[in-house]
Amino acid sequence: MGDIAAALTQLDEVEIAVLTTGSFDLMLEVACRDREHLAALVGTIIPSIPGIISTETTIYQRVVKLPQSWSGLVRKM
């Protein structure tokens, strides 16, 4: 798992990466220019990393709350 996590964190699009318990081994938060960029990331780039078996993608519709510690880091939504 360490090699996969290390490879994923090298991708420019990956902003947050966490090892998890439960149904998934890793969860990522990524930032993409548009849906085509996201499609390339999850359809081609991530699956090309050795050890990746599958992915599941969820797109934020709207952010309703962020951690207070992030308040100076993001613009008002």
Phi and psi restraints in degrees (range 20) as a CNS / XPLOR table:
assign (resid 1 and name C) (resid 2 and name N)
       (resid 2 and name CA) (resid 2 and name C) 1.0 -60.5 20.0 2
assign (resid 2 and name N) (resid 2 and name CA)
       (resid 2 and name C) (resid 3 and name N) 1.0 -39.8 20.0 2
assign (resid 2 and name C) (resid 3 and name N)
       (resid 3 and name CA) (resid 3 and name C) 1.0 -66.3 20.0 2
assign (resid 3 and name N) (resid 3 and name CA)
       (resid 3 and name C) (resid 4 and name N) 1.0 -40.2 20.0 2
assign (resid 3 and name C) (resid 4 and name N)
       (resid 4 and name CA) (resid 4 and name C) 1.0 -66.6 20.0 2
assign (resid 4 and name N) (resid 4 and name CA)
       (resid 4 and name C) (resid 5 and name N) 1.0 -47.5 20.0 2
assign (resid 4 and name C) (resid 5 and name N)
       (resid 5 and name CA) (resid 5 and name C) 1.0 -60.3 20.0 2
assign (resid 5 and name N) (resid 5 and name CA)
       (resid 5 and name C) (resid 6 and name N) 1.0 -41.9 20.0 2
assign (resid 5 and name C) (resid 6 and name N)
       (resid 6 and name CA) (resid 6 and name C) 1.0 -62.9 20.0 2
assign (resid 6 and name N) (resid 6 and name CA)
       (resid 6 and name C) (resid 7 and name N) 1.0 -42.1 20.0 2
assign (resid 6 and name C) (resid 7 and name N)
       (resid 7 and name CA) (resid 7 and name C) 1.0 -65.7 20.0 2
assign (resid 7 and name N) (resid 7 and name CA)
       (resid 7 and name C) (resid 8 and name N) 1.0 -42.0 20.0 2
assign (resid 7 and name C) (resid 8 and name N)
       (resid 8 and name CA) (resid 8 and name C) 1.0 -65.2 20.0 2
assign (resid 8 and name N) (resid 8 and name CA)
       (resid 8 and name C) (resid 9 and name N) 1.0 -39.0 20.0 2
assign (resid 8 and name C) (resid 9 and name N)
       (resid 9 and name CA) (resid 9 and name C) 1.0 -71.2 20.0 2
assign (resid 9 and name N) (resid 9 and name CA)
       (resid 9 and name C) (resid 10 and name N) 1.0 -12.6 20.0 2
assign (resid 9 and name C) (resid 10 and name N)
       (resid 10 and name CA) (resid 10 and name C) 1.0 -80.4 20.0 2
assign (resid 10 and name N) (resid 10 and name CA)
       (resid 10 and name C) (resid 11 and name N) 1.0 -14.3 20.0 2
assign (resid 10 and name C) (resid 11 and name N)
       (resid 11 and name CA) (resid 11 and name C) 1.0 -73.5 20.0 2
assign (resid 11 and name N) (resid 11 and name CA)
       (resid 11 and name C) (resid 12 and name N) 1.0 131.5 20.0 2
assign (resid 11 and name C) (resid 12 and name N)
       (resid 12 and name CA) (resid 12 and name C) 1.0 -58.8 20.0 2
assign (resid 12 and name N) (resid 12 and name CA)
       (resid 12 and name C) (resid 13 and name N) 1.0 -32.5 20.0 2
assign (resid 12 and name C) (resid 13 and name N)
       (resid 13 and name CA) (resid 13 and name C) 1.0 -71.0 20.0 2
assign (resid 13 and name N) (resid 13 and name CA)
       (resid 13 and name C) (resid 14 and name N) 1.0 -23.4 20.0 2
assign (resid 13 and name C) (resid 14 and name N)
       (resid 14 and name CA) (resid 14 and name C) 1.0 -77.3 20.0 2
assign (resid 14 and name N) (resid 14 and name CA)
       (resid 14 and name C) (resid 15 and name N) 1.0 118.4 20.0 2
assign (resid 14 and name C) (resid 15 and name N)
       (resid 15 and name CA) (resid 15 and name C) 1.0 -101.4 20.0 2
assign (resid 15 and name N) (resid 15 and name CA)
       (resid 15 and name C) (resid 16 and name N) 1.0 -34.5 20.0 2
assign (resid 15 and name C) (resid 16 and name N)
       (resid 16 and name CA) (resid 16 and name C) 1.0 -137.5 20.0 2
assign (resid 16 and name N) (resid 16 and name CA)
       (resid 16 and name C) (resid 17 and name N) 1.0 136.1 20.0 2
assign (resid 16 and name C) (resid 17 and name N)
       (resid 17 and name CA) (resid 17 and name C) 1.0 -137.1 20.0 2
assign (resid 17 and name N) (resid 17 and name CA)
       (resid 17 and name C) (resid 18 and name N) 1.0 128.0 20.0 2
assign (resid 17 and name C) (resid 18 and name N)
       (resid 18 and name CA) (resid 18 and name C) 1.0 -134.1 20.0 2
assign (resid 18 and name N) (resid 18 and name CA)
       (resid 18 and name C) (resid 19 and name N) 1.0 139.0 20.0 2
assign (resid 18 and name C) (resid 19 and name N)
       (resid 19 and name CA) (resid 19 and name C) 1.0 -80.8 20.0 2
assign (resid 19 and name N) (resid 19 and name CA)
       (resid 19 and name C) (resid 20 and name N) 1.0 137.7 20.0 2
assign (resid 19 and name C) (resid 20 and name N)
       (resid 20 and name CA) (resid 20 and name C) 1.0 -130.2 20.0 2
assign (resid 20 and name N) (resid 20 and name CA)
       (resid 20 and name C) (resid 21 and name N) 1.0 169.1 20.0 2
assign (resid 20 and name C) (resid 21 and name N)
       (resid 21 and name CA) (resid 21 and name C) 1.0 -108.0 20.0 2
assign (resid 21 and name N) (resid 21 and name CA)
       (resid 21 and name C) (resid 22 and name N) 1.0 166.6 20.0 2
assign (resid 21 and name C) (resid 22 and name N)
       (resid 22 and name CA) (resid 22 and name C) 1.0 99.2 20.0 2
assign (resid 22 and name N) (resid 22 and name CA)
       (resid 22 and name C) (resid 23 and name N) 1.0 -146.1 20.0 2
assign (resid 22 and name C) (resid 23 and name N)
       (resid 23 and name CA) (resid 23 and name C) 1.0 -68.4 20.0 2
assign (resid 23 and name N) (resid 23 and name CA)
       (resid 23 and name C) (resid 24 and name N) 1.0 -25.7 20.0 2
assign (resid 23 and name C) (resid 24 and name N)
       (resid 24 and name CA) (resid 24 and name C) 1.0 -119.4 20.0 2
assign (resid 24 and name N) (resid 24 and name CA)
       (resid 24 and name C) (resid 25 and name N) 1.0 147.3 20.0 2
assign (resid 24 and name C) (resid 25 and name N)
       (resid 25 and name CA) (resid 25 and name C) 1.0 -84.9 20.0 2
assign (resid 25 and name N) (resid 25 and name CA)
       (resid 25 and name C) (resid 26 and name N) 1.0 -35.2 20.0 2
assign (resid 25 and name C) (resid 26 and name N)
       (resid 26 and name CA) (resid 26 and name C) 1.0 -136.5 20.0 2
assign (resid 26 and name N) (resid 26 and name CA)
       (resid 26 and name C) (resid 27 and name N) 1.0 146.1 20.0 2
assign (resid 26 and name C) (resid 27 and name N)
       (resid 27 and name CA) (resid 27 and name C) 1.0 -127.6 20.0 2
assign (resid 27 and name N) (resid 27 and name CA)
       (resid 27 and name C) (resid 28 and name N) 1.0 137.0 20.0 2
assign (resid 27 and name C) (resid 28 and name N)
       (resid 28 and name CA) (resid 28 and name C) 1.0 -121.6 20.0 2
assign (resid 28 and name N) (resid 28 and name CA)
       (resid 28 and name C) (resid 29 and name N) 1.0 148.8 20.0 2
assign (resid 28 and name C) (resid 29 and name N)
       (resid 29 and name CA) (resid 29 and name C) 1.0 -115.8 20.0 2
assign (resid 29 and name N) (resid 29 and name CA)
       (resid 29 and name C) (resid 30 and name N) 1.0 125.1 20.0 2
assign (resid 29 and name C) (resid 30 and name N)
       (resid 30 and name CA) (resid 30 and name C) 1.0 -121.7 20.0 2
assign (resid 30 and name N) (resid 30 and name CA)
       (resid 30 and name C) (resid 31 and name N) 1.0 157.9 20.0 2
assign (resid 30 and name C) (resid 31 and name N)
       (resid 31 and name CA) (resid 31 and name C) 1.0 -122.2 20.0 2
assign (resid 31 and name N) (resid 31 and name CA)
       (resid 31 and name C) (resid 32 and name N) 1.0 122.6 20.0 2
assign (resid 31 and name C) (resid 32 and name N)
       (resid 32 and name CA) (resid 32 and name C) 1.0 -124.0 20.0 2
assign (resid 32 and name N) (resid 32 and name CA)
       (resid 32 and name C) (resid 33 and name N) 1.0 153.3 20.0 2
assign (resid 32 and name C) (resid 33 and name N)
       (resid 33 and name CA) (resid 33 and name C) 1.0 -62.9 20.0 2
assign (resid 33 and name N) (resid 33 and name CA)
       (resid 33 and name C) (resid 34 and name N) 1.0 -40.3 20.0 2
assign (resid 33 and name C) (resid 34 and name N)
       (resid 34 and name CA) (resid 34 and name C) 1.0 -163.1 20.0 2
assign (resid 34 and name N) (resid 34 and name CA)
       (resid 34 and name C) (resid 35 and name N) 1.0 -178.1 20.0 2
assign (resid 34 and name C) (resid 35 and name N)
       (resid 35 and name CA) (resid 35 and name C) 1.0 -66.1 20.0 2
assign (resid 35 and name N) (resid 35 and name CA)
       (resid 35 and name C) (resid 36 and name N) 1.0 -31.9 20.0 2
assign (resid 35 and name C) (resid 36 and name N)
       (resid 36 and name CA) (resid 36 and name C) 1.0 -65.5 20.0 2
assign (resid 36 and name N) (resid 36 and name CA)
       (resid 36 and name C) (resid 37 and name N) 1.0 -41.2 20.0 2
assign (resid 36 and name C) (resid 37 and name N)
       (resid 37 and name CA) (resid 37 and name C) 1.0 -62.6 20.0 2
assign (resid 37 and name N) (resid 37 and name CA)
       (resid 37 and name C) (resid 38 and name N) 1.0 -44.6 20.0 2
assign (resid 37 and name C) (resid 38 and name N)
       (resid 38 and name CA) (resid 38 and name C) 1.0 -61.5 20.0 2
assign (resid 38 and name N) (resid 38 and name CA)
       (resid 38 and name C) (resid 39 and name N) 1.0 -43.1 20.0 2
assign (resid 38 and name C) (resid 39 and name N)
       (resid 39 and name CA) (resid 39 and name C) 1.0 -60.6 20.0 2
assign (resid 39 and name N) (resid 39 and name CA)
       (resid 39 and name C) (resid 40 and name N) 1.0 -40.7 20.0 2
assign (resid 39 and name C) (resid 40 and name N)
       (resid 40 and name CA) (resid 40 and name C) 1.0 -66.1 20.0 2
assign (resid 40 and name N) (resid 40 and name CA)
       (resid 40 and name C) (resid 41 and name N) 1.0 -40.7 20.0 2
assign (resid 40 and name C) (resid 41 and name N)
       (resid 41 and name CA) (resid 41 and name C) 1.0 -62.4 20.0 2
assign (resid 41 and name N) (resid 41 and name CA)
       (resid 41 and name C) (resid 42 and name N) 1.0 -52.1 20.0 2
assign (resid 41 and name C) (resid 42 and name N)
       (resid 42 and name CA) (resid 42 and name C) 1.0 -84.5 20.0 2
assign (resid 42 and name N) (resid 42 and name CA)
       (resid 42 and name C) (resid 43 and name N) 1.0 -18.3 20.0 2
assign (resid 42 and name C) (resid 43 and name N)
       (resid 43 and name CA) (resid 43 and name C) 1.0 -95.4 20.0 2
assign (resid 43 and name N) (resid 43 and name CA)
       (resid 43 and name C) (resid 44 and name N) 1.0 -24.3 20.0 2
assign (resid 43 and name C) (resid 44 and name N)
       (resid 44 and name CA) (resid 44 and name C) 1.0 -128.4 20.0 2
assign (resid 44 and name N) (resid 44 and name CA)
       (resid 44 and name C) (resid 45 and name N) 1.0 -54.1 20.0 2
assign (resid 44 and name C) (resid 45 and name N)
       (resid 45 and name CA) (resid 45 and name C) 1.0 -68.2 20.0 2
assign (resid 45 and name N) (resid 45 and name CA)
       (resid 45 and name C) (resid 46 and name N) 1.0 -55.4 20.0 2
assign (resid 45 and name C) (resid 46 and name N)
       (resid 46 and name CA) (resid 46 and name C) 1.0 -63.5 20.0 2
assign (resid 46 and name N) (resid 46 and name CA)
       (resid 46 and name C) (resid 47 and name N) 1.0 -45.7 20.0 2
assign (resid 46 and name C) (resid 47 and name N)
       (resid 47 and name CA) (resid 47 and name C) 1.0 -63.1 20.0 2
assign (resid 47 and name N) (resid 47 and name CA)
       (resid 47 and name C) (resid 48 and name N) 1.0 -17.4 20.0 2
assign (resid 47 and name C) (resid 48 and name N)
       (resid 48 and name CA) (resid 48 and name C) 1.0 -78.0 20.0 2
assign (resid 48 and name N) (resid 48 and name CA)
       (resid 48 and name C) (resid 49 and name N) 1.0 -10.0 20.0 2
assign (resid 48 and name C) (resid 49 and name N)
       (resid 49 and name CA) (resid 49 and name C) 1.0 -77.7 20.0 2
assign (resid 49 and name N) (resid 49 and name CA)
       (resid 49 and name C) (resid 50 and name N) 1.0 123.9 20.0 2
assign (resid 49 and name C) (resid 50 and name N)
       (resid 50 and name CA) (resid 50 and name C) 1.0 -56.2 20.0 2
assign (resid 50 and name N) (resid 50 and name CA)
       (resid 50 and name C) (resid 51 and name N) 1.0 132.4 20.0 2
assign (resid 50 and name C) (resid 51 and name N)
       (resid 51 and name CA) (resid 51 and name C) 1.0 100.8 20.0 2
assign (resid 51 and name N) (resid 51 and name CA)
       (resid 51 and name C) (resid 52 and name N) 1.0 -15.9 20.0 2
assign (resid 51 and name C) (resid 52 and name N)
       (resid 52 and name CA) (resid 52 and name C) 1.0 -74.4 20.0 2
assign (resid 52 and name N) (resid 52 and name CA)
       (resid 52 and name C) (resid 53 and name N) 1.0 123.2 20.0 2
assign (resid 52 and name C) (resid 53 and name N)
       (resid 53 and name CA) (resid 53 and name C) 1.0 -99.4 20.0 2
assign (resid 53 and name N) (resid 53 and name CA)
       (resid 53 and name C) (resid 54 and name N) 1.0 -43.5 20.0 2
assign (resid 53 and name C) (resid 54 and name N)
       (resid 54 and name CA) (resid 54 and name C) 1.0 -158.4 20.0 2
assign (resid 54 and name N) (resid 54 and name CA)
       (resid 54 and name C) (resid 55 and name N) 1.0 164.2 20.0 2
assign (resid 54 and name C) (resid 55 and name N)
       (resid 55 and name CA) (resid 55 and name C) 1.0 -134.0 20.0 2
assign (resid 55 and name N) (resid 55 and name CA)
       (resid 55 and name C) (resid 56 and name N) 1.0 158.9 20.0 2
assign (resid 55 and name C) (resid 56 and name N)
       (resid 56 and name CA) (resid 56 and name C) 1.0 -136.7 20.0 2
assign (resid 56 and name N) (resid 56 and name CA)
       (resid 56 and name C) (resid 57 and name N) 1.0 132.9 20.0 2
assign (resid 56 and name C) (resid 57 and name N)
       (resid 57 and name CA) (resid 57 and name C) 1.0 -115.6 20.0 2
assign (resid 57 and name N) (resid 57 and name CA)
       (resid 57 and name C) (resid 58 and name N) 1.0 133.7 20.0 2
assign (resid 57 and name C) (resid 58 and name N)
       (resid 58 and name CA) (resid 58 and name C) 1.0 -125.2 20.0 2
assign (resid 58 and name N) (resid 58 and name CA)
       (resid 58 and name C) (resid 59 and name N) 1.0 131.3 20.0 2
assign (resid 58 and name C) (resid 59 and name N)
       (resid 59 and name CA) (resid 59 and name C) 1.0 -105.0 20.0 2
assign (resid 59 and name N) (resid 59 and name CA)
       (resid 59 and name C) (resid 60 and name N) 1.0 130.7 20.0 2
assign (resid 59 and name C) (resid 60 and name N)
       (resid 60 and name CA) (resid 60 and name C) 1.0 -66.3 20.0 2
assign (resid 60 and name N) (resid 60 and name CA)
       (resid 60 and name C) (resid 61 and name N) 1.0 131.1 20.0 2
assign (resid 60 and name C) (resid 61 and name N)
       (resid 61 and name CA) (resid 61 and name C) 1.0 -85.6 20.0 2
assign (resid 61 and name N) (resid 61 and name CA)
       (resid 61 and name C) (resid 62 and name N) 1.0 -39.9 20.0 2
assign (resid 61 and name C) (resid 62 and name N)
       (resid 62 and name CA) (resid 62 and name C) 1.0 -162.6 20.0 2
assign (resid 62 and name N) (resid 62 and name CA)
       (resid 62 and name C) (resid 63 and name N) 1.0 136.4 20.0 2
assign (resid 62 and name C) (resid 63 and name N)
       (resid 63 and name CA) (resid 63 and name C) 1.0 -86.7 20.0 2
assign (resid 63 and name N) (resid 63 and name CA)
       (resid 63 and name C) (resid 64 and name N) 1.0 124.2 20.0 2
assign (resid 63 and name C) (resid 64 and name N)
       (resid 64 and name CA) (resid 64 and name C) 1.0 -106.8 20.0 2
assign (resid 64 and name N) (resid 64 and name CA)
       (resid 64 and name C) (resid 65 and name N) 1.0 -17.1 20.0 2
assign (resid 64 and name C) (resid 65 and name N)
       (resid 65 and name CA) (resid 65 and name C) 1.0 -159.5 20.0 2
assign (resid 65 and name N) (resid 65 and name CA)
       (resid 65 and name C) (resid 66 and name N) 1.0 139.1 20.0 2
assign (resid 65 and name C) (resid 66 and name N)
       (resid 66 and name CA) (resid 66 and name C) 1.0 -124.7 20.0 2
assign (resid 66 and name N) (resid 66 and name CA)
       (resid 66 and name C) (resid 67 and name N) 1.0 158.6 20.0 2
assign (resid 66 and name C) (resid 67 and name N)
       (resid 67 and name CA) (resid 67 and name C) 1.0 -56.2 20.0 2
assign (resid 67 and name N) (resid 67 and name CA)
       (resid 67 and name C) (resid 68 and name N) 1.0 141.6 20.0 2
assign (resid 67 and name C) (resid 68 and name N)
       (resid 68 and name CA) (resid 68 and name C) 1.0 -54.1 20.0 2
assign (resid 68 and name N) (resid 68 and name CA)
       (resid 68 and name C) (resid 69 and name N) 1.0 -35.7 20.0 2
assign (resid 68 and name C) (resid 69 and name N)
       (resid 69 and name CA) (resid 69 and name C) 1.0 -65.4 20.0 2
assign (resid 69 and name N) (resid 69 and name CA)
       (resid 69 and name C) (resid 70 and name N) 1.0 -14.7 20.0 2
assign (resid 69 and name C) (resid 70 and name N)
       (resid 70 and name CA) (resid 70 and name C) 1.0 -90.5 20.0 2
assign (resid 70 and name N) (resid 70 and name CA)
       (resid 70 and name C) (resid 71 and name N) 1.0 -3.5 20.0 2
assign (resid 70 and name C) (resid 71 and name N)
       (resid 71 and name CA) (resid 71 and name C) 1.0 -57.2 20.0 2
assign (resid 71 and name N) (resid 71 and name CA)
       (resid 71 and name C) (resid 72 and name N) 1.0 -33.8 20.0 2
assign (resid 71 and name C) (resid 72 and name N)
       (resid 72 and name CA) (resid 72 and name C) 1.0 -86.1 20.0 2
assign (resid 72 and name N) (resid 72 and name CA)
       (resid 72 and name C) (resid 73 and name N) 1.0 -5.3 20.0 2
assign (resid 72 and name C) (resid 73 and name N)
       (resid 73 and name CA) (resid 73 and name C) 1.0 -99.8 20.0 2
assign (resid 73 and name N) (resid 73 and name CA)
       (resid 73 and name C) (resid 74 and name N) 1.0 -18.7 20.0 2
assign (resid 73 and name C) (resid 74 and name N)
       (resid 74 and name CA) (resid 74 and name C) 1.0 -124.5 20.0 2
assign (resid 74 and name N) (resid 74 and name CA)
       (resid 74 and name C) (resid 75 and name N) 1.0 151.7 20.0 2
assign (resid 74 and name C) (resid 75 and name N)
       (resid 75 and name CA) (resid 75 and name C) 1.0 -79.4 20.0 2
assign (resid 75 and name N) (resid 75 and name CA)
       (resid 75 and name C) (resid 76 and name N) 1.0 159.9 20.0 2
assign (resid 75 and name C) (resid 76 and name N)
       (resid 76 and name CA) (resid 76 and name C) 1.0 -62.3 20.0 2
assign (resid 76 and name N) (resid 76 and name CA)
       (resid 76 and name C) (resid 77 and name N) 1.0 133.0 20.0 2
